[in-house]
Amino acid sequence: MKKLLILAGADVHIKVVHAAKNLGVYTIVTDYLAVEDSPAKKIADEYWMLDIKDVDGIVQKCKEEQVDGVITFCIDPAQIPYQRICERLGVPCYGTKCQFEILTQKRLFKSYCKKHGVDVVHEYTLDDVEKDMVSYPVLVKPSESRGSRGQTVCASKDEVYAAAKIAAAESGDGEIIIEQYMTGCQDMSFAYMVIDSVPYLVKIGDRYLGKAVDNLERQQMATILPSRHAAQYIKDVQPSVVKMIQSMGIRFGAVFLQGFWKNGHVYMYDPGFRFPGSDFDVLQKELTGFDAMSAFVNFALTGDVKSQFGNPNGVYEYAGHICMILSISVRAGKIAEFSGMETVAKDARVFSASQRYKAGDEVPDSGDVKQRVAEFVACLPDRHSVSEFIRFVYESIKISDDNGNDMIVSRVTDANIQYIYRGTVV
């Protein structure tokens, strides 16, 4: 029985543990969290209390325990440590140091995009701000971060200066990025699975973001897959994106991208050399037979870049169905009641239900994913079924504080989602 080390144990990693066990692999999960706060640890064969950034400690432990392979999945902070750990252990790694740098450093990524004919969101410098050469609003963000941390939408020079300090403090390299804020444009997410050097589109979705009044305007509240722009994207944009990915020399792995749709163009703004979060692939496997998790586990233990667990062609279409990812975010405060999860989880349309907080937990005023308390992945027959499903979830879930006040914010409403099938951004 081969041993596989999984970096991080969030609930989204549970499917990695299951995939490995189904292949007869001994599973080990490591992060710094207690087992009760690291769901994948609860079902793994073994777990370690080593931070995923502790490269030296993990390498030493892997040697002692004779670990055969290491896998990262959808956690941003694990990407660089994963590459370093694999390199030092001499086990299969799906990327090189250079590839990880391009797909984790936002500024380097944007430069690479422009070099290969892929549009990116326009960027300004602090000197541009000082000289009043900026068209507001703009988004100020760290050049290296995760979960939309340290991001601020600014409408003036003074706001940019204040936001720059926040972004620099959150940035891994102390640098910031000032981008044009793409007001009214459709936010989109993309994912490619590279198998034997061929990139296959496995995810293309339209993202609905939270409200500025809740300080969640950069956070996903819902994603609809496939995107209503999928056909035009594949025809007009994808050829350049695929060529760019192939130019990196990736033989196996997952490339995650985010961008804005505007007038038939996609303006990219964020990359990742990882699989996307959420359990959209669970539904994908059910509907199409393509099993990305097993392919990743197999590669981690064998280095095989050619094996396909199902056919990846066209899986982004969900065999004619709609995949909806619905996130529930709440305002800051202490949760007194959190009910209804079982009702939603048992619904026949729901393929994945994840709860990240419970009654008694304190939710921070962070303006990022830390205010996301639950997420659901559903299979719907068509786009017109989206509204009814959203109403069902909100009618079922109750999250309140000690005074009985509703804590759920930035709710997705019928008006918000009309664009999904009408083509108009609301």
Disulfide bonds with the S-S distance in Angstrom:
none
